[in-house]
Amino acid sequence: MTEEMPPGRGTGAGPMDAAIIRGWWQRQQDAQWRAAAAQTMRWSAEPDWVPLPNEATPDLLIQATIITFGDKTNEGQLVEAVAIPWFAIIRELERNPNFLFEFDWRKMEELVAGAYKRQGCPQVELTPRSGDKGRDVIATWPGIGSIRIIDQVKAYRPGHKVPAKDVRELLGVLDVEQNVSKGIVTTTSTFAPGVEEEMKRFMPYRLELRTGPQLVEWLTVLMPPS
């Protein structure tokens, strides 16, 4: 994908993650909550409510580990579960939608991959940082009537609109990848004028264009009740 967000904000696990979770648990004395939080980290079963801890400031959330990984595949790495900071990020987006523009391109891919997992997709793959062949996230519902979606994530600043050529490139991927049901371009921004009109014959069954506001709406719908 094209990098537009500022690099260097960090995406790996480390002391920041431990500080967030430690601060979270210190304020939660109830044993039931502790069990639910641990379950969330392991199996993506959310607690009934997800408060945003004081320690989990936006800067800390940007650096936190938000998804956990499973095995590697021929196309990337399986997403095993969403971690507690993923929920906290969505809570912050509910409060401040502009928080979406603080993430670098790789963190946005992880956020979207976590959303598919949270949506109940049994097989979500995050492709490598390079050589992804125009596919950032692959979401597969196998079995009879199987569905396979490729999502190209564009982490753009406000005002930087996704041009038609980028969408055409995804259509080219769909022509090559005959086992793909649908392609989605997800952006933190919007699309250039005329793109939706040009692509409307492919929408919504073969192609979907997801803008920043639509992305935030999708993410917030996936949250547990407050």
N, C-alpha and C positions, 0 to 999 in steps of 0.2 A: 504494500500500500504506500501512498505518498505521505511522507512525514510533513506535518505542518505545525504540530504542537512543539513547544520547546523541549529538546532533549535534556537529560541530566537530572530530572526530578526523581529518578530511581523507580525501579519496578520490582526488585528482588526482595526476598525475605531477609530479615535481620533484626537488630535490636528494636527498630521502630515497631515491628509487628508485636514483639513481646511486650513493649510498653503499652500498646493499645489494649491488648487482651488482658494484661495484668491490671491495668487501671479499671477496665470493665469489671473484672471479677472482684476487685477489692470493694466496689460499691454494692455488689450483689451478694448479700449474705444468705439469701434463700437457697437451700440445697437443690430445690427443683429447678431453679433457673440455671444453676451450675451444670446440672445434667443436660438440660436443653441446649445450653451453649456448646458443650462438648459434642453433643450429637450433631449440631449444626456443622461444626468443623469437619466431622467425619463423614456424615451421610447426607448433608444438604437438607436436613429436616429442620425447618426454621422454628424458633421460639414463637410464642404467641404475640410477643411485642418486641421491638428492637429499638431501644432508646439510643440516642447519640451521646456517648459519654463525653464528659468535658475534656478528657485527655485526648480524645480522637479529634483533634483539630483538622481542618482541611489539609494542612501541610502534611500531617501524619498519615491521613487517609491516602493521599497521593502516593506515598511510599509503601503502603501496607500491601501484604499479599492478599489478594481478593478471591483467587480460585486455587484449588488444589489439583494437582495433575496425577494421572494414572500412567498407563503404559504408553510407549511410543508406537506409532503406526507408520505405514508407508507414506502417509500424507501429513503427519504432524504428531501431536501429542494429545491423548484423551484428557478431557476435563472430567475430573472425578466428582467435584463438589464445589459449591460456593462457600467461601469463608465468611465469618462474621463481619469483617470490614466491608464486604460487598454490600451488605444490608445498610451499614452506616453511611456508605457513599450515596446510596439512593435516598436515604433520609435527608442528607445534605442537599441533594439535587431537588428534592421537594421544596426545601426552604429557599434554595438559591440555584435556579436552572443554569446560571452562568458558570457554575462550578464545572460544568461539562467541558469548558474550554481550558481547564487547568491541566488536563491529562495529556501525556505524550501519546504517540500513535500506538505503541505497543500496549499501554494500559487500556486504551479504548478498545482494542481487540479483545483483551481479557474481560473487560466489562460486558461486552456484547456476548462473548462466549459463555460467560456466567449466566447471562439472561436466558439463553437457550436451555442451559442445564436447569435453571430454576423453573422454566416453562414446562419441564418434564421430558425434554428430549433425551432418549436413552443413550445416544452416542453423539458427543460433541467433540470436535477436534479443532485445536488451534494450530495453524500451519506455522512453519519455521519463519524466522525473521526475514530471511531472504529466500528467493526461489520458490515463492508460494504459488506461482502460475496464476496470479489474479484471484486467488482464493485466500481469504484471511481466516474465516471460520467456516467449518463444514458441520452442518447439523443433519443427522440421519435418524429417521424413524424406520427401522428395518421391519421385515415381515411382509405379509400379504398387503398389497396396496402401499408399499414402502414409499417414503418421501425422502428426498435428499436435497438440501438447500445449501447453496454457497453464498456467503455474505462477504462483500468487499467493504471494508470499513475505512472511511475517509475522515481523519481527525483534522478538520479545518477550522481556522479562526472565523469569527463573525465577518461576513462580507466576502469571504473567499468561497465562491459558489462552485459546485462540482460541474465541470463542463460536459458537454455532450459526448466528447471523445472518450471520456472515462467510462461512461455508461455503455458506449458502443464496444469498448474493450471487453466489458463483462458479457455482452451479447456474443462476442467472439468466443469467449470461454464456454458459454452454453452450447455453442455449435459444436465445439470439440468434445466437451464432456457430455456424452449422450446419456449417461446415467444420472444426470442432475435434473431434478424436477423444476427448480426455480432458482433464479438469481436475485439477490437483494443488494442494493447499494445503500449503505447506512452512512450518513454523514452527521457531524455535529453542527453543520451549517445548513445550507439549502442548495438547490440546484439552479443552474443558470437558466435565464428565460428561454423558453422554447423546448427545453429538454423533455418535459412531461408530454407536450403535444407530439413531439417526434416519436416518443416511445409508447404512446398510449395503446397502439395495436398489440403490444406485448403484455400490457398490464390488465389485471393484476395476476393473471394465472402463470405467466412465464417470467415476469419481471416485476419487482417492487422497488420504489424509490422512497427511502425513509429519511426524513429530515430530522434536524436536531430536536425540535419540539415534539415530533412524533416519537423519537427515541426516548426522550424523557418520559413521555406518557406511557410508553410500553414498559419501561423499567419500573415506574411507580405502581402500575397495575400488578406487577409480580411480587410486590411487597406483602407481607402478612398484615392483618388488620392492626391498627395502632391500639 
